[in-house]
Amino acid sequence: MRNEAPPPVQVEFPLQRAFTFAESGPVLLISTRHQDKNNLMTVSCHASMGFEPTLGICLGPWNFSYAALTETGECVVAIPPASLLTRVVDIGNCSGDSCDKFAEFGLTPQPALDVQAQLVAECLYNLECRVVNRSLVKAYNFFVLQGIRAWRDPAPADKRSFHAVGDGTFIIDGEVRDLRHKMTKWQDCI
Ligand SMILES: Cc1cc2nc3c(=O)[nH]c(=O)nc-3n(C[C@H](O)[C@H](O)[C@H](O)COP(=O)(O)O)c2cc1C
């Protein structure tokens, strides 16, 4: 049957707002430790790179965490569950230069094994990382991180992560459809 509805018409919007709508994965917490101070920041601008546990994160130089990552070259990338959404947004709206975010937001630092930065015990996953490439930092504030050790909550009360839409709203993971029986070529992933 022919669709009589007119086709939708695209309207232009400010280019500088456009990067946020292509953000790919779940919202992250980046944990750093610098000069004996633990810190956390919220990051939604990131990308998977290749098939190693390698990812890139965009960190603005105005963040306290930027100096920590630049100087120590290491961090923990944590995936928070949806139950932490409000706290994660608050963590991204204050700076570690004036508070202890673990204490302020009731999160538990857990020592990592290969980096000084702390794991976030309440998160679904934690990835100990080292900065392995800084060639895009100057131009794009883009740090390439190599995961060196991975941790997970063995029994999470809330398995959902969440995504930033880019306008201050967030999408929490919804319906889960189990297609593991069709993943015959990718047994290693299940
Ligand atoms: C949902 C959300 C996503 C954010 N994503 C990023 C990001 O990708 N890169 C960035 O530099 N800052 C991002 N921010 C801002 C930082 O988290 C914020 O500047 C934070 O206060 C930095 O903390 P710090 O000064 O303790 O490092 C985001 C904030 C929110 C709320």
The ligand as an SDF file (V2000), in Angstrom:
LIG
                    3D

 31 33  0  0  0  0  0  0  0  0999 V2000
   26.5590   12.7700   31.3670 C   0  0  0  0  0  0  0  0  0  0  0  0
   27.8920   13.4780   31.3590 C   0  0  0  0  0  0  0  0  0  0  0  0
   28.8210   13.1420   30.4050 C   0  0  0  0  0  0  0  0  0  0  0  0
   30.0660   13.7770   30.3640 C   0  0  0  0  0  0  0  0  0  0  0  0
   30.9790   13.4110   29.4140 N   0  0  0  0  0  0  0  0  0  0  0  0
   32.1750   14.0420   29.3730 C   0  0  0  0  0  0  0  0  0  0  0  0
   33.1470   13.6690   28.3990 C   0  0  0  0  0  0  0  0  0  0  0  0
   32.9380   12.7710   27.5840 O   0  0  0  0  0  0  0  0  0  0  0  0
   34.3380   14.3240   28.4010 N   0  0  0  0  0  0  0  0  0  0  0  0
   34.6140   15.3500   29.3010 C   0  0  0  0  0  0  0  0  0  0  0  0
   35.7040   15.9340   29.2600 O   0  0  0  0  0  0  0  0  0  0  0  0
   33.7150   15.6950   30.2460 N   0  0  0  0  0  0  0  0  0  0  0  0
   32.5200   15.0650   30.3150 C   0  0  0  0  0  0  0  0  0  0  0  0
   31.6200   15.4100   31.2690 N   0  0  0  0  0  0  0  0  0  0  0  0
   31.9620   16.4680   32.2220 C   0  0  0  0  0  0  0  0  0  0  0  0
   32.8600   16.0100   33.3710 C   0  0  0  0  0  0  0  0  0  0  0  0
   32.3950   14.8070   33.9390 O   0  0  0  0  0  0  0  0  0  0  0  0
   32.8850   17.1520   34.4030 C   0  0  0  0  0  0  0  0  0  0  0  0
   33.5520   18.2700   33.8290 O   0  0  0  0  0  0  0  0  0  0  0  0
   33.4710   16.7620   35.7410 C   0  0  0  0  0  0  0  0  0  0  0  0
   33.1240   17.7880   36.6440 O   0  0  0  0  0  0  0  0  0  0  0  0
   34.9820   16.5960   35.7150 C   0  0  0  0  0  0  0  0  0  0  0  0
   35.3820   16.2510   37.0160 O   0  0  0  0  0  0  0  0  0  0  0  0
   36.8630   16.5590   37.5300 P   0  0  0  0  0  0  0  0  0  0  0  0
   37.0680   18.0670   37.4200 O   0  0  0  0  0  0  0  0  0  0  0  0
   36.8390   16.0870   38.9640 O   0  0  0  0  0  0  0  0  0  0  0  0
   37.7900   15.8010   36.6610 O   0  0  0  0  0  0  0  0  0  0  0  0
   30.3830   14.7840   31.3170 C   0  0  0  0  0  0  0  0  0  0  0  0
   29.4310   15.1140   32.3100 C   0  0  0  0  0  0  0  0  0  0  0  0
   28.2000   14.4830   32.3290 C   0  0  0  0  0  0  0  0  0  0  0  0
   27.1980   14.8510   33.3810 C   0  0  0  0  0  0  0  0  0  0  0  0
  1  2  1  0
  2  3  1  0
  2 30  2  0
  3  4  2  0
  4  5  1  0
  4 28  1  0
  5  6  2  0
  6  7  1  0
  6 13  1  0
  7  8  2  0
  7  9  1  0
  9 10  1  0
 10 11  2  0
 10 12  1  0
 12 13  2  0
 13 14  1  0
 14 15  1  0
 14 28  1  0
 15 16  1  0
 16 17  1  0
 16 18  1  0
 18 19  1  0
 18 20  1  0
 20 21  1  0
 20 22  1  0
 22 23  1  0
 23 24  1  0
 24 25  2  0
 24 26  1  0
 24 27  1  0
 28 29  2  0
 29 30  1  0
 30 31  1  0
M  END
$$$$
